[in-house]
Amino acid sequence: MSNIAVQTLIGNQSDLYDMLIHKIKFEIRCCAPGIIKSFNSEKQTVTVQLVTKEKIVIDGNLESKKIPLLVDVPIFMPRAGDFVITMPIRENDECLVCFADTCIDDWFQRGGEENEQLSGRRHDLSDAFALCGVWNQTRVITNYSTDSVVIRNETNQDSIELKNGEININSFSTVNVNANSQINIDSSGIMNVKSTGVMDIESESLMNISSTGVMAISSDAIIDVDSKATLNLNSTGAVNVTGSTVTVTGGRVNLGSPDGNGIARIGDNVVVGGATGTITGGSSKVFAG
């Protein structure tokens, strides 16, 4: 067998460099889109399938193959200080997979900054992070707002919108506001609280609702305001409470201005402390009977 020069096998020096560069680039992972296959909410990790196949040579033939599943991939969510925004990650959600410069095993288990490189890996498939929130052109967001910050579902039926001079909270179904301590609703202008169905406002302790302008509370059905202690409904302007039936109950009920000399206008039937009565313009007391 005759000897074949290495130079003949690899071609010129430029070809050799190209081969080396290609191999190095082939082994280095940067980032790629992926599809989430499962989510572990306790460990906050995902299993991801990269969406682009890899072209590799098998038995001298160039073939296109799926990259194996990436498992135990840490997720990214906005988090800083004592606060975090979480998302309900689901199967088939899209993500951007980024690969660390070095092995992340020690950091992933222990945290901190005194971590050792347990492996000599660089930009490896084993050292991935999943950044949720990317999508392709078949999943573009409808009614994308270009002038506000919006937290919403994809149908846009439920949303919280922040724009210059305005905050909007919208829901197609239910809005719940709960506190173990205190809830303050304060307006220096017009305050409108409106319901086309039953309106229930209930407190186990002191309830203060105040406005320095006009306050309007209205419902096309029943309004039920209930406090186990003192209920103060105060406004330096007019107070309008209207409904087919208005029920106000509490250990002590104050309707009007802080000094008790204001005017409360209540339409339709009124029940105070379980007795039916009427509040007329200028009244300082509630006469029931």
C-alpha positions in Angstrom: 0.0 0.0 0.0 1.5 3.3 -1.0 1.8 6.1 1.4 -0.6 9.0 0.8 0.5 12.4 2.0 -1.7 14.1 4.6 -1.7 17.2 2.4 -3.3 15.2 -0.3 -6.1 14.0 2.0 -7.0 17.3 3.5 -6.2 19.5 0.5 -4.5 22.9 1.1 -4.0 24.6 4.4 -7.1 26.8 3.9 -9.3 23.7 3.6 -7.8 22.4 6.8 -8.7 25.6 8.6 -12.2 25.6 7.2 -12.7 22.0 8.5 -11.5 22.9 11.9 -13.6 26.1 12.1 -16.7 24.1 11.0 -16.1 21.4 13.6 -15.7 24.0 16.4 -18.8 25.9 15.3 -20.7 22.6 15.1 -19.9 21.8 18.7 -20.7 25.2 20.1 -24.4 25.9 21.1 -25.7 29.4 21.5 -29.5 29.6 21.4 -32.3 28.0 19.5 -36.2 28.0 19.6 -37.8 25.0 21.3 -41.1 23.4 22.2 -41.8 22.6 25.8 -42.8 18.9 26.3 -43.4 18.9 30.0 -43.2 21.3 33.1 -42.2 20.4 36.6 -43.9 23.1 38.8 -42.0 21.9 41.9 -38.5 22.0 40.5 -39.5 24.8 38.0 -37.8 23.0 35.1 -38.9 21.9 31.7 -38.2 19.2 29.1 -37.7 20.8 25.7 -37.5 19.7 22.1 -35.4 21.9 19.9 -37.4 22.6 16.8 -34.6 22.6 14.2 -33.1 19.3 13.1 -29.4 18.8 12.9 -27.7 17.6 9.7 -25.1 14.9 10.5 -23.1 12.4 8.6 -24.1 8.8 9.2 -22.2 6.1 7.3 -21.0 8.6 4.8 -24.5 10.0 4.2 -25.8 13.4 5.3 -29.0 13.0 7.3 -31.4 15.3 9.1 -32.1 14.2 12.7 -33.9 15.6 15.7 -31.8 16.6 18.6 -32.5 14.5 21.7 -34.8 16.0 24.3 -33.3 18.4 26.8 -34.3 17.5 30.3 -34.2 19.4 33.7 -33.9 22.7 31.9 -34.2 25.7 34.3 -36.8 28.3 33.3 -36.6 32.1 33.1 -39.3 34.3 34.7 -39.0 38.0 35.7 -37.8 37.8 39.3 -35.9 40.3 41.5 -35.8 41.2 45.2 -38.8 39.6 46.9 -41.0 39.7 43.8 -41.7 37.4 40.8 -44.1 37.2 37.9 -45.1 33.6 37.2 -46.8 32.1 34.1 -48.7 28.8 33.8 -46.3 27.0 31.5 -48.0 24.3 29.4 -47.0 21.5 27.0 -46.4 22.8 23.5 -45.5 26.3 24.6 -42.7 27.8 22.7 -39.4 29.1 24.3 -35.9 30.3 23.5 -33.3 27.9 24.7 -29.9 29.5 25.6 -26.8 27.5 26.4 -24.3 28.5 29.2 -20.7 29.2 28.6 -19.7 26.6 31.2 -21.1 23.6 33.0 -24.0 24.8 35.4 -24.4 21.6 37.4 -22.8 22.9 40.6 -24.6 26.2 40.5 -27.9 24.6 39.7 -27.8 22.4 42.8 -26.2 24.8 45.3 -26.5 28.3 44.1 -24.1 31.0 45.3 -20.9 32.1 43.5 -18.3 29.6 44.7 -19.1 26.9 42.1 -16.7 24.5 40.4 -16.8 23.3 36.8 -17.8 19.7 37.4 -17.3 19.1 33.7 -15.2 20.7 30.9 -18.4 21.3 28.8 -18.6 24.6 26.9 -21.9 25.8 25.2 -23.2 22.3 25.7 -26.8 20.9 25.2 -26.6 19.9 28.9 -26.3 23.5 30.1 -29.5 25.0 28.8 -32.0 27.7 30.0 -35.5 28.0 28.7 -36.8 31.6 28.2 -40.6 31.4 27.8 -42.4 34.0 25.7 -41.2 33.7 22.1 -43.6 32.6 19.3 -43.7 32.1 15.6 -45.9 33.8 12.9 -48.7 31.3 13.2 -49.3 32.4 16.9 -49.1 36.2 16.7 -51.1 38.1 19.4 -54.3 39.7 18.2 -55.1 43.3 19.2 -51.5 43.9 20.3 -51.4 47.2 22.2 -48.8 49.7 20.9 -49.4 52.4 23.6 -49.7 50.6 26.9 -48.4 47.8 29.1 -50.9 44.9 29.2 -51.1 41.7 31.2 -53.8 39.6 29.5 -54.9 36.2 28.3 -54.7 35.5 24.6 -58.4 36.1 24.0 -58.0 39.6 25.6 -61.2 39.0 27.6 -59.3 39.4 30.9 -56.6 42.1 31.2 -54.8 44.7 33.3 -53.7 47.6 31.2 -51.3 50.5 32.2 -51.1 53.5 30.0 -50.2 57.2 30.6 -52.9 58.6 32.9 -55.0 55.5 33.0 -55.2 52.0 34.5 -57.8 49.5 33.2 -58.8 46.2 34.8 -61.1 44.2 32.6 -62.6 40.7 33.1 -65.2 38.7 31.1 -66.1 36.8 34.3 -64.9 37.6 37.9 -62.6 40.1 39.6 -61.6 39.3 43.2 -59.8 41.7 45.5 -58.9 40.2 48.9 -56.9 41.5 51.8 -56.4 40.2 55.3 -55.8 43.8 56.6 -57.0 46.9 54.8 -58.4 47.9 51.4 -58.5 51.6 50.5 -60.4 53.0 47.5 -59.7 56.7 47.3 -60.6 59.2 44.5 -60.1 62.9 44.2 -62.5 63.1 41.3 -65.6 61.2 40.2 -65.9 57.6 41.5 -68.3 55.3 39.7 -69.0 51.8 40.9 -71.5 50.0 38.6 -73.0 46.6 38.3 -75.7 45.2 36.0 -76.2 42.3 38.4 -76.0 41.8 42.2 -73.4 43.9 44.0 -72.1 42.7 47.4 -69.6 44.7 49.5 -68.8 43.1 52.8 -66.4 43.8 55.7 -65.8 42.0 59.0 -64.3 45.3 60.3 -64.2 49.0 59.6 -65.2 49.9 56.0 -64.3 53.3 54.6 -65.4 54.4 51.1 -64.6 58.1 50.4 -64.4 60.6 47.6 -63.7 64.3 47.4 -65.8 64.5 44.3 -69.0 62.9 43.1 -69.5 59.2 44.2 -72.0 57.1 42.3 -72.7 53.5 43.1 -75.4 51.9 40.9 -76.7 48.5 40.0 -79.5 47.3 37.8 -80.3 44.7 40.4 -79.5 44.4 44.2 -76.8 46.4 46.1 -75.8 44.8 49.4 -73.3 46.6 51.6 -72.6 44.7 54.8 -70.1 45.5 57.6 -69.8 43.8 61.0 -68.5 47.1 62.5 -68.7 50.7 61.4 -69.5 51.6 57.8 -68.5 55.1 56.6 -69.6 56.3 53.2 -68.1 59.8 52.9 -68.0 62.3 50.1 -67.4 66.1 49.9 -69.7 66.0 46.9 -72.9 64.2 46.1 -73.4 60.5 47.0 -75.7 58.6 44.7 -76.6 55.0 45.5 -79.3 53.5 43.2 -80.6 50.1 42.6 -83.9 48.1 42.5 -83.1 47.1 46.2 -80.4 48.8 48.3 -79.4 47.1 51.6 -77.0 48.8 54.0 -76.3 47.0 57.3 -73.7 47.4 60.0 -73.2 48.1 63.7 -73.1 51.8 62.8 -73.9 53.3 59.4 -72.9 56.8 58.4 -74.1 58.2 55.1 -73.0 61.7 54.2 -70.1 64.0 54.9 -67.5 63.3 57.7 -69.4 65.9 59.9 -72.7 64.1 59.4 -74.4 67.1 57.7 -74.0 66.0 54.1 -76.7 64.8 51.7 -77.2 61.2 50.7 -79.5 60.4 47.9 -80.8 56.9 47.7 -83.4 55.8 45.3 -85.8 52.9 45.4 -86.2 50.7 48.5 -83.7 51.1 51.4 -83.1 48.6 54.2 -81.1 49.8 57.2 -80.4 47.4 60.1 -83.1 45.1 58.8 -85.9 47.7 58.8 -87.3 49.4 55.6 -87.1 53.1 55.4 -86.3 56.2 53.3 -83.5 58.7 53.3 -84.6 62.0 52.0 -82.4 65.0 50.9 -80.9 66.7 53.9 -81.8 64.0 56.4 -79.4 63.7 59.3 -81.0 60.5 60.5 -82.5 57.4 59.0 -86.2 56.9 59.8 -87.3 53.3 59.5 -90.8 52.0 59.7 
